[in-house]
Each structure stands twice: as structure tokens, then as C-alpha cells.
Amino acid sequence: MSDKHISPFRAKQSNEPEPLDRLTLALSAKFARASHEETPLVAAKALEDIAATISTRANDMRRAPDTVIEELRQLTDILGGALHRWHQEQGIRANVEAMEQLNRRLQTDNLYLKEEIKDLHDFEDIVGESAALRLALARVGQVAPTNSTVLLLGPTGSGKELFARAVHERSRRQARTLVRVNCAALPPTLVESELFGHEKGAFTGAVSTRQGRFELADGGTIFLDEIGDLTPDVQVKFLRVLQEGEFERVGSSQTRKVDVRVIAATHQDLEAAVADGRFRADLFYRLSVYPIRLPSLQERVQDIPLLVWFFVHRHQRDLGRRVTEIPSQVMDTLQRHHWPGNVRELENVVERAMIASDGHVLRLDTPLAFTGTTSSSVEMRAGAELLHDVERAHIAAMLERCGWRINGKGNAAERLGMHPNTLRFRLKKLGLSRPEC
């Protein structure tokens, strides 16, 4: 065998390797171990170990062939790059950890602020401090953590959907969907399909299979507004869902099971509907597990100032207004109004007044009738059925009290809480003019 094929590290035949041979074997083993490490930190430690070995055996390295030196240089570059990447990754990890820590702190602060707002305003969008409202909110807090059916009873516009959302958000189902259904807005022929779903071809127009609201609310909560408007045949199927959690889609015989919490609401007197035979008695008793009566706005007059400012702040950005002052006459007018439409009507009146108010002072767009009597020479007609008559009598009484002054200090427009030009328009529309002396 030719000598030219013998390794340069084996200059002599001997049982004991030369010092340079031992160094080469040691370095080869270290490089092999380092090159198989996936963790930059371990590879970096191996590189430091190799560098220490080379440093202590510098004399032997001077006698190493150029090919070995070149291989060592290449491997050192590889491990050096790994060490550099590791330092970069460490810096990135430190930055990411700092950002995550800041994010956790911001989330904690945000949660704390939300809790502070809840403590201050009690139930977020439900604004007020009256005893009647506090009683309703206390009942919400009692029933929300349970799975019991809730029946919300109250006049139109009293905030039944807000109360339903408050119950859902404080329940164990808050992570799931709150599905809302207005039973009064659904055509009688489509109520059953809307609630329970239908199969393809179940009726004319059913071109595909569709899930009903109960299926969509599975695991969550369904809010059925105006439950008193359900037809008798739908009431039967709805009762079955409440009792057994089972139903069939329209056009299907397959029974489906759902786990749904029901919150129902109505402005009707369901007990009277049961007596008249318009509502099933067994369904009524199933629904009224935990009834909550919502007060009308007339029962919580002291909440009107809070509600007015709440609506002002809610709408002023969209309307491009900056209302900072509400005259006492305007607030007094709002508090003395009957409010048959309750909170919803109040919000509409405030929004309309903001549209009509050019400056920072809120002015009513149209006058509102008082619920009480006004002591003036012009008496409101007893038992007047038309708002037109009540409004005309009230404006005439205020004008007579102010000496028919529309401008200037203590004028009728200011007392009525409206702009003088608005009052002039109303006088013309109502056919009112100053009597001749």
C-alpha cells in the first residue's frame, strides 16, 4: 500500500498516538458533538470548549497540516454563527417577554377599569339609581348565575333587551351566543321555521336546509321578545323545548336535542291572556320561573337627568354636536312628561333636540306636555284625548304667563326649553296668536 494514502496524522506506526494525533481525535470528537447540537447555547459551549483546547495545545497546532487548520476554521465559523444567532434569539426573546408582560399589565388594568365602571354604573348601559331600578337589577344579579328561565315583564321601551343581555353576560353561558328573536316581527307562517329550522323542500321557498334559532343558541341563551305574540300551535312546540329540550325541524321527523337557557319578555298581561285563552297556562307557568318586573320611566323620574346626559354623550359624536349645558327648564320639562314610550322615547327626544340645537345648550325641538296641571288662566281641557289639544293649551298657558314674550329674559321659549324660532313655528302650526287687548 502506497504511503501517499496514509493520514498525515499518522507519521509513525505506533500503538500510542502522537500528541498531535490525540489533539486531532479530541477536536474531531468535540466538533462532531457540537455539529449535531440543535440548541445554539449547547453548540456555543462546545465552541468555547474547542477554543480552550486549541489554546492549551497551541504548540501542537503549529505542526498541524493546512487542511486540518482549514477544517477547524470552517467549523469554527459555523459554530460562531450559531453563537451569534443564539445571542440574537436571546435578545428577541427578551423583547417578546417584555412585550407580553406589558400586554398582561394592560389587560389587567383594562379589566380593573371595566370593573370600576361596573361598580360605578352597576350594569353598564342600564343607567339609573332609583329604588325601582335597583330592585330589578338585584333580581338580575340573583338569577343570572343559574340556568333558570327568566320572564321580563315591562312596558314597551323599558329596556327588556338590555336586561336580557345583563342576565346572559353574568351567567355561566356568557362565552356562548345570545340569540335574539322578536316574535312580534316574524310573520305567523314563518315563526315555527325561524325558531326550529326547516329541511330543504319543507315548504315553498325552502330551497335549502336551515338551522333554527334554538339550534344556533345551543349551549347559550335565547332571548324571545314579545313572547305573548306566539300562535297557539307554536306555543305547544315551544313548551316541549322548555320541558324536554327537544324539537323537530319543519319537514323532518328527526328529534333534535338542545341545551338552551330561555329569557322571555313581553309587555302584555300574560295572566289576562291565559284567562282569555290566548296563551297556554302550562307555558305561562313554565316561563314565569323567575319573573322580573321592569319599571316604567314614569316610576323612575329621578333617573331622567342621568339618562339624558347618557344619551347626550352617546350621540354627540355621531351628530357632530358638543352639548355641555342643559337648562333647568328643559330638564324640568323632561321630568314632568308622561313618557308613554319610556326610555326609548326619551332617547329619541334627546337625539331630536341635539339635532335642533346649534350651540352647546340643549334645546327641545318640540314642546312636551306635562303630566300635572298648570295654574294659569288657560286651563287644559279635562280628559283631552288629542296631544294636539294638550300641547296647544300648554304653550298658550306658558305664553300668557310670560306676557307672550318669545325673546328676552324670562321668555316663553326659554321656559319651554326650545329655540325661539321653533316656538314661532309651533305657534303658526297650532294656530296660536297673541290676543288683542
VODRENZA-468278 format. One record per residue (C-alpha): residue in three letters; y, x, z. Coordinates in steps of 0.25 Angstrom, whole numbers, padded with zeros to 4 digits, always signed. Example, Ala and Ser with C-alpha at 12.3 -4.5 7.8 and 13.67 -1.06 7.14 Angstrom:
2
ala-0018+0049+0031ser-0004+0055+0029
//
This chain:
437
met+0000+0000+0000ser+0014+0006-0004asp+0023+0010+0007lys+0035+0003+0000his+0029-0011+0005ile+0029-0006+0019ser+0040-0013+0028pro+0052-0003+0031phe+0050-0006+0046arg+0036+0000+0046ala+0039+0015+0043lys+0027+0019+0050gln+0013+0014+0053ser+0012+0012+0068asn+0007+0002+0078glu+0020+0002+0085pro+0032-0003+0076glu+0044+0006+0076pro+0057+0002+0083leu+0063-0004+0071asp+0051-0012+0067arg+0051-0018+0081leu+0066-0021+0079thr+0063-0028+0066leu+0052-0036+0071ala+0060-0041+0083leu+0072-0044+0074ser+0063-0051+0064ala+0057-0060+0075lys+0071-0063+0080phe+0077-0067+0066ala+0064-0075+0063arg+0066-0083+0076ala+0081-0085+0074ser+0080-0089+0060his+0071-0101+0064glu+0080-0106+0075glu+0087-0119+0071thr+0097-0118+0083pro+0109-0109+0080leu+0110-0106+0094val+0096-0100+0095ala+0098-0093+0082ala+0111-0087+0087lys+0104-0082+0100ala+0093-0076+0091leu+0104-0069+0083glu+0110-0063+0095asp+0096-0058+0099ile+0095-0051+0086ala+0108-0045+0087ala+0105-0040+0101thr+0092-0034+0095ile+0099-0027+0084ser+0110-0022+0093thr+0100-0015+0102arg+0092-0009+0091ala+0103-0004+0083asn+0097+0010+0080asp+0084+0003+0075met+0092-0006+0066arg+0099+0006+0059arg+0085+0010+0054ala+0082-0004+0048pro+0081-0006+0033asp+0093-0013+0026thr+0084-0025+0022val+0082-0027+0037ile+0097-0026+0040glu+0100-0036+0029glu+0090-0046+0034leu+0095-0044+0048arg+0110-0047+0043gln+0105-0059+0035leu+0098-0065+0047thr+0110-0061+0056asp+0119-0069+0046ile+0110-0081+0047leu+0110-0081+0062gly+0124-0078+0063gly+0127-0090+0054ala+0118-0099+0063leu+0126-0094+0075his+0139-0097+0068arg+0135-0111+0065trp+0130-0113+0079his+0144-0110+0085gln+0150-0120+0075glu+0140-0130+0079gln+0143-0128+0093gly+0158-0130+0090ile+0155-0143+0083arg+0146-0148+0094ala+0157-0145+0104asn+0167-0153+0096val+0158-0164+0093glu+0155-0165+0108ala+0169-0165+0112met+0172-0176+0102glu+0160-0184+0107gln+0165-0182+0121leu+0179-0187+0117asn+0173-0199+0110arg+0165-0202+0122arg+0178-0201+0131leu+0186-0210+0121gln+0174-0220+0121thr+0175-0220+0136asp+0190-0222+0136asn+0189-0233+0126leu+0178-0240+0134tyr+0187-0239+0146leu+0199-0245+0139lys+0191-0256+0134glu+0186-0259+0148glu+0200-0258+0153ile+0205-0268+0142lys+0193-0278+0146asp+0197-0276+0161leu+0212-0279+0157his+0209-0291+0147asp+0196-0295+0153phe+0190-0300+0139glu+0197-0292+0128asp+0202-0303+0119ile+0201-0314+0129val+0215-0314+0135gly+0220-0321+0148glu+0220-0321+0163ser+0219-0336+0166ala+0209-0341+0176ala+0202-0350+0166leu+0200-0338+0156arg+0195-0329+0167leu+0185-0339+0171ala+0180-0340+0157leu+0179-0324+0156ala+0172-0323+0169arg+0161-0332+0164val+0160-0324+0151gly+0158-0312+0160gln+0147-0319+0167val+0139-0324+0155ala+0141-0312+0145pro+0130-0302+0151thr+0120-0313+0150asn+0113-0319+0138ser+0116-0334+0141thr+0122-0343+0131val+0137-0346+0133leu+0145-0358+0129leu+0160-0356+0127leu+0168-0369+0129gly+0183-0370+0126pro+0193-0376+0116thr+0196-0370+0102gly+0203-0357+0102ser+0200-0353+0117gly+0193-0340+0113lys+0178-0344+0113glu+0174-0333+0103leu+0181-0323+0112phe+0173-0327+0124ala+0160-0327+0116arg+0163-0312+0112ala+0166-0309+0126val+0153-0314+0130his+0146-0307+0119glu+0153-0293+0122arg+0149-0294+0137ser+0135-0297+0134arg+0122-0289+0132arg+0123-0292+0118gln+0136-0286+0115ala+0131-0276+0106arg+0125-0286+0096thr+0132-0296+0088leu+0141-0308+0092val+0139-0318+0081arg+0150-0329+0080val+0147-0343+0074asn+0157-0354+0073cys+0149-0366+0072ala+0160-0375+0068ala+0164-0367+0056leu+0150-0368+0050pro+0146-0379+0040pro+0136-0388+0046thr+0126-0385+0035leu+0127-0370+0038val+0127-0369+0053glu+0112-0368+0054ser+0111-0357+0043glu+0123-0350+0049leu+0116-0350+0063phe+0102-0348+0060gly+0102-0342+0046his+0094-0346+0033glu+0084-0342+0023lys+0086-0340+0009gly+0085-0353+0001ala+0086-0361+0014phe+0097-0370+0008thr+0107-0370-0004gly+0115-0357-0004ala+0105-0349+0005val+0103-0338-0005ser+0098-0328+0006thr+0093-0327+0020arg+0103-0327+0030gln+0103-0324+0045gly+0110-0334+0055arg+0120-0331+0066phe+0109-0331+0076glu+0101-0320+0069leu+0113-0312+0068ala+0116-0313+0083asp+0102-0309+0087gly+0103-0300+0099gly+0118-0304+0100thr+0127-0316+0103ile+0130-0328+0094phe+0143-0336+0097leu+0143-0350+0092asp+0157-0356+0092glu+0159-0371+0091ile+0144-0374+0095gly+0147-0389+0096asp+0148-0390+0081leu+0133-0387+0079thr+0126-0398+0072pro+0114-0405+0079asp+0103-0398+0071val+0109-0384+0073gln+0110-0387+0088val+0095-0389+0088lys+0093-0375+0082phe+0103-0368+0090leu+0097-0374+0103arg+0084-0367+0098val+0090-0354+0097leu+0096-0355+0111gln+0083-0359+0117glu+0073-0350+0109gly+0081-0340+0101glu+0074-0345+0089phe+0079-0352+0075glu+0075-0353+0061arg+0084-0349+0049val+0087-0361+0039gly+0076-0362+0029ser+0066-0354+0038ser+0055-0357+0047gln+0054-0343+0054thr+0059-0343+0068arg+0068-0332+0072lys+0072-0328+0086val+0085-0322+0090asp+0091-0317+0103val+0106-0322+0103arg+0116-0326+0114val+0123-0338+0111ile+0138-0341+0114ala+0143-0354+0110ala+0157-0360+0110thr+0163-0374+0108his+0176-0381+0110gln+0168-0395+0111asp+0164-0402+0123leu+0149-0400+0121glu+0145-0409+0133ala+0152-0420+0126ala+0145-0416+0113val+0132-0417+0120ala+0135-0431+0125asp+0139-0435+0111gly+0126-0430+0105arg+0133-0420+0097phe+0128-0408+0104arg+0114-0406+0109ala+0113-0406+0125asp+0102-0395+0125leu+0110-0386+0116phe+0122-0388+0125tyr+0115-0384+0138arg+0109-0372+0131leu+0123-0368+0127ser+0130-0370+0140val+0122-0360+0148tyr+0135-0353+0151pro+0148-0361+0147ile+0161-0354+0147arg+0174-0363+0146leu+0185-0356+0139pro+0199-0361+0144ser+0209-0366+0134leu+0223-0359+0133gln+0229-0371+0140glu+0221-0367+0152arg+0226-0353+0152val+0240-0354+0149gln+0243-0341+0157asp+0235-0333+0147ile+0244-0337+0135pro+0254-0325+0137leu+0243-0315+0137leu+0237-0322+0125val+0250-0322+0118trp+0252-0307+0119phe+0238-0304+0116phe+0239-0311+0103val+0253-0305+0100his+0247-0291+0101arg+0235-0295+0093his+0243-0300+0081gln+0255-0292+0081arg+0250-0280+0073asp+0244-0289+0062leu+0256-0297+0061gly+0266-0285+0062arg+0273-0290+0074arg+0277-0284+0087val+0279-0295+0097thr+0284-0289+0111glu+0290-0301+0117ile+0286-0316+0119pro+0298-0325+0124ser+0294-0332+0137gln+0298-0345+0129val+0287-0342+0119met+0276-0339+0130asp+0280-0351+0137thr+0278-0360+0125leu+0265-0354+0122gln+0260-0356+0137arg+0265-0371+0136his+0258-0374+0123his+0245-0383+0123trp+0237-0373+0114pro+0226-0383+0109gly+0221-0371+0101asn+0220-0362+0113val+0221-0347+0111arg+0218-0347+0096glu+0231-0356+0095leu+0239-0347+0104glu+0235-0335+0095asn+0239-0342+0082val+0253-0346+0088val+0255-0332+0093glu+0252-0326+0080arg+0261-0336+0072ala+0272-0333+0082met+0271-0318+0079ile+0271-0320+0064ala+0284-0328+0066ser+0290-0318+0076asp+0298-0307+0069gly+0302-0299+0081his+0296-0294+0093val+0297-0308+0100leu+0287-0319+0098arg+0292-0332+0093leu+0283-0344+0091asp+0282-0349+0077thr+0282-0364+0081pro+0284-0371+0094leu+0273-0375+0103ala+0272-0388+0111phe+0272-0387+0126thr+0261-0394+0134gly+0270-0398+0144thr+0283-0407+0144thr+0297-0402+0141ser+0308-0408+0149ser+0319-0411+0138ser+0326-0423+0132val+0316-0423+0121glu+0302-0428+0126met+0289-0424+0119arg+0283-0437+0115ala+0272-0440+0125gly+0258-0439+0118ala+0263-0433+0105glu+0251-0430+0096leu+0258-0422+0086leu+0262-0408+0088his+0274-0410+0079asp+0280-0420+0089val+0277-0411+0101glu+0284-0399+0094arg+0296-0407+0089ala+0298-0413+0103his+0297-0399+0110ile+0306-0392+0100ala+0317-0403+0102ala+0316-0402+0117met+0318-0387+0117leu+0330-0388+0107glu+0336-0399+0115arg+0334-0390+0128cys+0341-0379+0121gly+0352-0387+0115trp+0346-0385+0101arg+0349-0370+0101ile+0340-0363+0091asn+0347-0349+0092gly+0353-0342+0104lys+0350-0340+0119gly+0340-0351+0124asn+0338-0357+0111ala+0326-0367+0108ala+0319-0357+0098glu+0318-0347+0109arg+0313-0357+0119leu+0303-0362+0109gly+0298-0347+0106met+0301-0348+0091his+0311-0342+0082pro+0324-0350+0079asn+0321-0351+0064thr+0307-0356+0068leu+0313-0367+0077arg+0322-0371+0066phe+0311-0372+0056arg+0303-0381+0067leu+0315-0390+0069lys+0316-0393+0054lys+0301-0395+0053leu+0301-0404+0065gly+0314-0412+0061leu+0322-0408+0073ser+0337-0406+0073arg+0348-0406+0083pro+0352-0420+0087glu+0367-0423+0084cys+0376-0425+0097
//
